[in-house]
Amino acid sequence: MKRIIVLLSFLMLTAALPGQSQNSWSLKQCLDYGLQHYGTVRLAEYQKLTADQQARQALGLYLPQVSGTGNFIDNIKLQTSVIPAGIFGPEPTRIAFGQKYQTNMSATATQAIYDQSLLLGLKANKPNQQLAELNTRQTKEEIIYNITSNYYQVYVAQQQIGLLRDNLQRTQQVLDILKLQRDNGVIQPVDYTNTEVTYNNTSSQLSLAENDLNLALNRLKYQMGLSQEQQLILPDSMQLGQVPPVETMQFDVHNLASYQQAETNLALQRLQLSRIRAGYQPTLSASASYGTLAFANDFGGAFRNFNSFGSIGVTLKVPIFDGLQRDAQVKQQKLTVLTQEEQQKLNASAYQLQFNNSQSQMQRAQATVQNDQRTVQQAQEVYNVTTLQYKQGVKGLTDLINADNQYRQSQSNYINSLINFYQARLDLEQSQGTLLTFYNQL
């Protein structure tokens, strides 16, 4: 599947380490750090290890089960039995059976020979492990998406600050000219005051933009798993070249980790249905036991003169009637499977819609950013020419203010279209399940 070719070149500097805060961090470096240090990555790895241990546990149910027991009994008072009269005499006879001390040690082993429910449980190991791997992939994609989105926001905030500083500088130059004209009586004081108000408003906007930049940097640090005290510097330039048109792409819902997760869960539910049905089948198991037993009236004798015993056998268990409980369980599980199958169809349609919308937004964003980029250049040319003509006395102050306002508005439009373009590209990568590819190609 062809990817959208977007000519976004990032300023790549020396690899930035936590202890080298004087270097700027490229997007790739931020992503590398986040994929290693953000907490959800470790949580996903723990879930994967848990799935591995669950697979071992399921296998262990079909392996031999061996247990050993041992006990020592001190019969403080032996139980007596009564022998009816006429056997050993005319009166009933009371006799105590057994001896004071008793030692018993034994070992028992069981082995399942046929149990369809356990066999189906073994088949669930692979889907469980696949589910854990998909969860790890989805976690990484979420980290890539969040870091990239915040990285773009920081970059755009930096560009906005740069434009506002440029506006302040230009406005200050105009104020210097107007001050001389005001002092010489060429213009009215109100003309100077109006421009001074514009300067103050721009200064306030710059202060807000700098605060927004700090907030965006803090969010980016959090998404990376970077300490808030750690300094984070991004490149000042991330050049946007000529953006080619979006190529038509084929959407495949099976590329999405979320869809694959739902498919795997559906497979597990179908296995569970088979396991419930397997409860109707007989089970066969083998068992063996061996032990020793010693009796004595003195303490020391309880640990000598052991008598061995042992046995082997097989057990066949055939379910006959359970009050229709299992039948109810089967029907419940069937409904669960049907529900998830219908939900998958809805999910597939929703993912297709998301992709189509993302592709349309990307096309619009590309066209808008190209247009706004040209408009900024044109507005700057108009402003430069108008400024020169104003100094020469050809244009009036109103013309200069209009040109400046148009230039400022075109800059603001370009900043907004720039962030929309970056976000649209990121959303398109997410909608087609290629965020990891996007990361690997940085």
Buried (B, 14 or more C-beta within 10 A) or exposed (E): EEBBEBEBEBEEEEEBEEEEEEBBBBBBBBBBBBBEBBEBBEEBBEBBEEBEEBBEEBEEBBEEBEEEEEEEBEBEEEEEEEEEEEEEEEEEBEEEEEBBBBBBBBBBBBBBEEBBBBBBBEBBBEBBBBBBBBBBBBBBBBBBBBBBBBBBBBBBBBBBBBBBBBBBEBBEEBBEBBBEBBEEEEBEEEBBEBBBEBBEEBBEBBEEBBEBBEEBBBBBBBBBBBEEEEEBEBBEEBEBEEBEEBEEBEBEBEBBBBBBBBBBBBBBBBBBBBBBBBBEEEBBBBBBBBBBBBBBEEEEBBEEEBEEEEEEEEEEEEEEEEEEEBEEBBEEBBEBBEEBEEEBEEBBEEBEEBBEBBBEBBBBBBBBBBEBBEBBEEBBEBBEEBBEBBEEEEBBBEBBBBBBEBBBEBBBBBBBBBBBBBBBBBBBBBBBBBBBEBBEEB
